[in-house]
Amino acid sequence: MGVKIGARRRSRPRSRRRQLVKIAVGVLPEVAMLKMRGYPPAGNVVVRCRQGHLFTTIWIPGASVKAARLGWWRFQRCPVGRHWSLVTPVKRSVLTEEELRSADENRDIRIP
């Protein structure tokens, strides 16, 4: 009986490590892709929906509470057009002052 308990204790750290490795394997490519393309890796990010609306959302690589992740895209509600759409990050440097102001004024719900 004591041997089995000890065996369980030794296997737990390994399973935790495996879980952490799986999470890292899922998150690191997204972070790397964002950085290579010149986007911030996380935080408040300007996104564009398929209808062209700009708004600011919280972007957390590897996680999503208010959107369905589909690789590079996310399917979430657009607060500007009040519709559901695929959204992608937009570089702030390519936007005009008016577009930046509009994106900053239009934020989705603050739940991360």
C-alpha positions, 0 to 999 in steps of 0.5 A: 500500500505504501509503495503505491502512494509513493508512486503516485506522488512521484508521478504528479510532478511529471504530469504537471510538467507535461501539462506545462509543456503542452501549454507552452507548446500551444502558447509560444507559437502564437506569441512568436507569430504576434511578435514577428508580425509586429503586434503586441503579444498580449494586452489591449490590442486593436482588432478589425472585424470582417466588416472593417470595424475597428475596436480594442479588445484584450488579447491573451495568447493561448486563452480566450473567455469571450471569443472562440479561437480559430488559429490566428483569428478569433470569433467574437462579438464586434461592439461597433456593428453589434454582430459576431465576426472573425477578428484579427489584430491590426498594427497601430502604426498603420492606422490613421489618427481617426482610426486609432481614436475610433478603436480606442473609443470602441472597446469590447467588454472588459472581461478577459 
